[in-house]
Structure formats: structure tokens, C-alpha cells
Amino acid sequence: MSHRKLYLSLFALILVSAPLAAAEDATDFFFRKGDRIVFLGDSITEQYQYSTDIELYLTTRFPDGDMTFLNAGIGGDTATGGANRFAEHVLAEKPTALTIDFGMNDGGYGGFNPAAAKNYLNKTEAMLKAAQRAGVRVALISPNAVEVRARPPLTTYLETQQKFYAPLKDLAEKYKVPFVDQYAVTRRVLEKIAADNAEVHPFPDGVHTNGAGGLLMAHTILTGLKAPAIVSDVEISIAGKETKTIDCSVEELSATSAAISFQRKDKALPMPIQPDWRPILPYINNLKDVNYYGLKITGLSDGKYTLNMDGQKISEYTAEELSKGVNLGNLGTGPLFEQGQEVFRMIAAKNEIVHKRFRQVVMAPRTYWLADVYDERKPKELKKLMEEIQERQKAIYKKTQPEMHRFELKKS
């Protein structure tokens, strides 16, 4: 992740430009430009749901990020397994940034076991020490809370988790690494969902994620690691003849109290909202803190307005809604969504190769091939697949490059 500063984009056409309050500083964000990122964990990581959503955010938000993403999740694994394979599955990949998310299987899905808790802490510390020696930045993450509505026998384990993961915060402070208390956040969300009696099940088997659960985890991790909220933002005051922008530019602006049109080019794309994400959106602030693509217009006459982008209708808003500001990042239609959706598809296709490389080559024991050709063949296979992954990543970044779009707002 770069130390890219979000700055004011000023312009003057027929209106007088004025600065908007600066967006949050991205320099505090955990991920950086050029990072080689490894997601380490168990089956929840190997699902490629929360990790793909994080990757989608990082790729669309930072189209010049030049990042590489590898997933080292193994179903059924524990901190013991992670520590034992840390050299081969993590350090051998030469990462610059690492997320560690173990603990779901370590606790045993029952009552609290002090011996197991001690071992979990010791093995987690061993990974932190190894990463520190290798100069790898680490984000330590506690697992999600189990969903007892989906699986009532996990009620006891829900309380075990709290005690089991509690020492992680102090461990993170000891090694001066960021800690995301995912357990606490997801438990609060699950309790709110239950209180609402909502038909939302982020962890349908009580443990593993669906699309909504993957986004809940990604949102929790990203906000916990201080991800910037704003994609870009535009404010236009018709009465005051004033326009303010963040991380975008505006050209060819024409405005009256009943209609407005302009060209807008952003520095990044919003994440494309997937249909299976929508049930969880009310419980994660409607993604305003990671996917805000804003438009605010004051001075319009009362009524409802149709918003078109490149001649395509994308939504309708009242003058009052527009005067308060609307988030266009969550719309599931329009040119920006379509571009982001293609990025999402390309990432998913690339990650099939990432998974194949990890499972069939990285994890392959010497018995996978004849011993006399193992030492020669494995490096070649790793190199070949990594080259394909990198080529696909280049294509993904090419697809993320922002384009100029025409916005038109007219009274309905």
C-alpha cells in the first residue's frame, strides 16, 4: 500500500471552486503499495470469501497498488499447523504483509480447555516471532464468533471463544502489530441480527461463511486495519456557485435548479455490490466506511430526480436526499458497477490458479513426484504458475483504471 494521500481536486469552470475537508489519511492503513500479501488461516480462509473481498477492495481502491495476493488457508488447520508450516507456506513466499487468522479449530468447539488455550497462544507467538525476524508486517485477527442461531449446540463454544482469544490483544501489543478483534465485532452483529429476528445468516453452518459472512469479515478486518472510507466525493452548490471534490475531477459542469450535468473522473472504483452481500449491509454501516462514492447537490428545486450515467439510468433521488449526500457506491447497476464486476470476476478466476498452485504444488510432498525429479520440477512449476498469476494480476490492474463518465440529473 502506498502512502498515497487523498487530496483535494480543485477546478474552476463556470463555478467558483472551494476545498472539501480532506479525506482520511491512507498512511495509517496496514496494506501498502507493492505489497505481497499472504492470508494465513484455516478453512474459513481457504474459502476465498473474506480474502477475495479484501483483495477486491484493495484492487479497486488502489488501481496503482501493484499488489500480489496469496492464500495459505488449509481446512481444519490450527495455530499449531500454521506454526509448523510457517517457513514453507509463508516465509518461502517472501511476503511483505501477512494476516493470521487461526483459532476456530484450536478451541475444540466445546468448553474451555486451558492446555489448548496455552498451546494456541504459544504457537501464535511463534508465528509472530518468525515474521518479525523475517521483517514481515503482520495483522493478527481473532476468528469470527460462531452463529448459534444456525447451530444451537455451539452456544457453549461461543463463550469459550471469548476467553480463548482474549490474550491475543496483549500478544499483539507485545509484538507491536495491529490486532482486529473480529470475534467481538461479529458477535455484536450476530446479536443485533438475532434481536431483529432477521433472516440473515452470515455463517450458515455456524462457522463458515457465505457471501454475506465473507463481506462481514472483510469489512471488520478492513475497518480494523484503518482502511480509507472514501472512494471519491463531489459536492455541488447551485445557489452558492461552488463545487468541492475529493479524489476525482469534474469538467463541463452545467447546473440549474432543475437539472445538472458534468463529466467526472475518479482516482479509483467503488467495489461492485454482490447480490448476496445485500442482507448484511444494514449491519455493516451500508459500507459507508469502506465504499463511499459520494454525490451531494444543494439548491435543487423540490421533487424527484433521475440520475443517469453515460446515458444509462442508475437511480432516482429526491432533492432532499441529494442535499444530504448519497452513496452511489452501493448501486448494483451502471458503468462503474459493470467495470467493478468484471474486476471481481477476473480476481475470482485468478484465485483458482492461486489455489491450484498452493494445493497441488506448494503443498506437494516429495512423494507427489519421483524423488529424483522433485527438487527440479517443483521450482519450475511454482515459477510457471506464479508467472501466470502475475500476468492475470496485470490484466486486473489494467481493468481497474478509472474512466471519465457523464453524469446527468434531471427532474423525473
N, C-alpha and C positions, 0 to 999 in steps of 0.2 A: 504494500500500500504506500502510495506516495504521501509526502507531506503537502499534498495539494491543498491550497487554500481556496475556500469558497469565497468569491469576491463579487463586488457589485459590477454589473454591466450597465454602463451609462450610455444614453444616446439622446439625440435631440433631432426631432423632425418638426412636426407642427406643434409639438407639446414641449414643455419645459421638464427636463429630467431631474429627478431627485433621488438620493440614495435610500435604499431599504436597509433595515437592520441586517447586519452581516449574518450569514448562516453560521451554524456551529462549526468550530474549527476541527478539521479532519485529522489534525496531527495527534490527537489523543486516541484515535481508533487503533485497535490492535493490529489489523492487517495493513500491509504496506505494498507499494508498487514493487513489482518484480518478485513478490513472494512465491516461494514453492511451498505449498500448503499440504499437510497431511492431516486427515481426520482419523484419529485412532479410537477404536472402541469395539463394542460387541455387535450383536445382530441389529440393534437399532441404528447403529452407524452403517452397517452393511446394507441396510435397506435403501441407501442412497436417496432418502427423502429430505431430512433436515440438511444434510450436507449439500445436496443439489440446490436446495432453496437458498442456502448461504452463498453458494457459488453463483447462482443466478443474480442475487443482489450485488455481489462484488463485480461481476462481469458487466452488468447493465449500468451500474452506478459509476464505474471507473473504466470506461472504454479504452483507456490507455494504460490499464493496470498491469499488463504483461505478467499475469499470474499463471501458475500451474497448480492443478488440483489433483491430489491423490487420496484414495480412500483405503484405509488399512483396517476396516472393520471385519471381525470374524464372529459369526453366530455362536453364542454360547460362551464367549470368552469372558475372562475376568482380568482384574489388575495383575494377578499372578502371570497369566498368559501374556498380557501386554508387556510386563517387565522382562519376561523370558525371551520374547521375540523383538524387543525394542531395537537391538542393534541391526538385525536383518531387515525388519519391516519398516523401521522409521529412519534410523541414522544412515542406513545404506542408501536411502533415497535423497540424502542431502537436503533436508527441508530447512527453510528459514523460519517457518511458523508451524505450530502444531496445536491441535486441540485434543485433549484427553478426556474421554467420557466413558469411564468404567464405573461399575458399582451395582448395576441392576442384578446381575447374577451372583455377585460376591456375597450379598446378604442372605441368600438362601430361600427367599420367598416365605419366610416364617418369622418366628420370634428372634429377638436379638441374640447374637452369638458373639461374645466378647473376643474369642480367639479369632474368629473370622474377621471381625472389625479391625483387630490389631494387624492381621496379615494384610488386609486391604490397604490400610494406612502405610504400612512399611513398603509394600510393592509400589504404591503410588509415589511415595517419596523416592524410591529407587529410580523411577522413570524421570522425575524432576531433576534428580542429581545428574543422570546421564545426559539429559537435554541441556542442562546448564553447562556441563563440561564441553559439550559439542557446540555451544553458542546458539542453540535453537530457542527461539521465543516460544513460550508455552501459555496457553489458556486452559486452566483447569475447570472442568464442568461437572457438576453433580448430575446424576441421571434424573429423568422426569419422574414425577410421582406416579404411582400406579393408579389406574382408574377403577375404583371399587364398584362403581355403578355397572361397569361392564363385566366385572368379575368379583363378586362379593367375597369369595374366600381370601382375597388379598387384603382385607381390612386390617388384619394384624400386621402384615408386611408394610402397609402404608406408614404405620407408626415406627416400625423398625427402621425404615429408610431414614427418617428424620434423625434418629440417634446415630445411625451408621455413617451418614455423610457429614455430620456436624463438624468433625475435625478438619475437613477439607479447607475451610476458610483460614484457619490458623496455619495450615501447611502451606497454603498459597502465599500468605503473608511472610512466612519464613523464607520462602524462595523468591519473594518479590515478583510473583506472577499474578495476572488477573484471575479472579475466580467468579464464575457465574453460578449462582445458587438456583439452578434450574428446578430442583425439587421444590423449593419454596414457591417459586413463581407458578409452576404448573399446578401445584396443589391448590393455590388460591383460585386459579382459573377453573379447575375442576369443581371446586366447591361452589363457585358462582354459577357454573352451568347447572349443577345439581339443584341449587336454590331456585333457579329459573325453571327447573324441570324441562330444560331444552333438549331437543333431540339432536344433540351434538356429542359425538363420541370420538375424541382425538386419538384415544388408544383403545381400539375396538376389542382387543383381546385382553385388555387391562395393562399391557406392557408396550406392545409395538405400535407404531404409528400408521395412520392412513394419511391422506393428503393434508387434512386439517391438522393432524398431530405433528406432521413434519414441519408445517408452517409455524405452529405454536412453538416448537423447539427452536427453529431458525430465528424467529422473532425474539425469543427470550435470549438466545446467545448473542445475536447482533446488538440488541439494545444493551445487554450486559457488557459488551465489549466497546460500547460508545460509538456505534455506527452513526454516521450523519443521517439526519432525517430527510432533508430537503433534496429532491431531485433538481427542481428549479421552481421559480415562482415569478409571477407577473402581477403587478397591481397597476390599475389604470384609473385615474380620477378624471372623469369627463368634465365636471364642473371646475376643478382646480387646474385643469390642463397640465397634468402631472403623471409621469409614468415611472415606476420603480421595478427593477428586476434583480433576481438572484440567479446566477449560473445559467443565463440564457441571454439572447439578444432579440430585440424586436425591431422590425423595419416596416415601412409602408403602412403606417398606422393611420386609420381613418375612423373618426368617432363622432357619433351624435348621441342624443339621449334615447334613441330608439334602435340604433344599430352600431356595430363596431366591427372592424376587420383589421387584421395585421398579419405579418409574417413572423414566425417565432422559430428560432433555432436554439436548441438546448445543448448543454455540455454532456448530458447523459440521458439514458432512457429510464422510465419507470419500469418496475417489474410487472410482467403481464399477470393479471389475476386469474388463477385457475378456478374452474367451477367448484372443485372440491375444497377450495380454500374458504369459500364464502360463509359457511356456517360458523367458522371460528372468528371471523373478522370482528364482530362486536366485542369479543373478549380480548382482543389484542389491539385496542385503540384504533380499529379500522386501518391499521398500518400507517397512521399519520406520522409515527415516529421513525419510520424507515422508508416510506414510499410516498412522500408528499410532493405532488406535481400540481402546483397551485395556480389558480386564476382568481383574481379579485377585481371587480369593476364596480365603482361607485358613480352615482349620477345618472343611472338609467331611469327612465320613467317606469312606473309600476306595471307589472304584468309578467307574463311567462315568455321566455326566450329559448329559441332553438340554437344549439351550438353545433356548427359544422367544422370539420377538419378536412382540408383538401377536398371539399365538396361533399363529404360524407357526414351524415348526421351521427353525432356521438352521444348527445344527451340533451335534456331540457332542464332549465333552471328558472326560478323566479328572480326578479330584480333584487329582492331581499336576500336570497341565498347568495347571489353573486356579490352583493355588497359586503357580505361577511367573509367571503372567500370559499371556494370549492376545491376539492381534491380530485383532479382528473386522473390521478394515478391508478385509481381502483376501477376504472371503466373497463369492461371486457369487450370493447369494440374500438374500431378506428385504426388509423395507420400506425400510431405508436404501439398499440396493443399487438397488432399483427407483426410488427418488426420484433417486438419483445418475445412474442410467442415462437417465432422462428428461432430466435436465440435459445429459448428454452428447449425446443426440440433438438437443436444441434448439440446442446450440452448433454441431454439425455443419451443421444446416440454416441457421443464421445465417451461417456462414462461406461457404456457397455464394453468398450475396449479397455478402459481403466480397470474394470472389474475382471475382465478376462486376463489381463496382464498380471494382476495380483494373485488371482486364484490359480491360474494354470502355469505361471512362470515364477513369480516371486516366491510363492509358497511351495513350489515343486521341490520335493526332496531329491537326494541323489538317486534314489531308486526310480524316479519318474522317467529318467533316461538311463541308458547304459552308463555306468560309472566312468568309463574311459572317454566318453564324449560329453559328459555333464559339464565339466569346467569350461569347455569350449563353447558348447551350444547355448547354455543358459545366458551368458552375457550378450550373445548375438541376438537371442530372442527378446531380451529386455530392451536392447538398443533399438531393434526394429519396431517394436510396439510403442516405445516412447516417442520415436520419430513420428509415427502415425498420430499419436495423441497430440503432439506439438503442432503438427500440420493442421489438425482439426481445430486446435485452440486458436491458431492464427485466423482461420476462417471464421470462427466465432467472433473474435475481436473485430474483424472486418465488418461483420454483420451488425455489430453494436454501434457503429459510428453514427452519430446523430445527423439528421437531415433537416432542411428547412420545411416548415409546414404552414399552410394558410389557415388561419382561424377566422371564422365569420359568426357573428352573433346577431340574430335578428328576432324581432318580436314575433311570437307564434300567432 
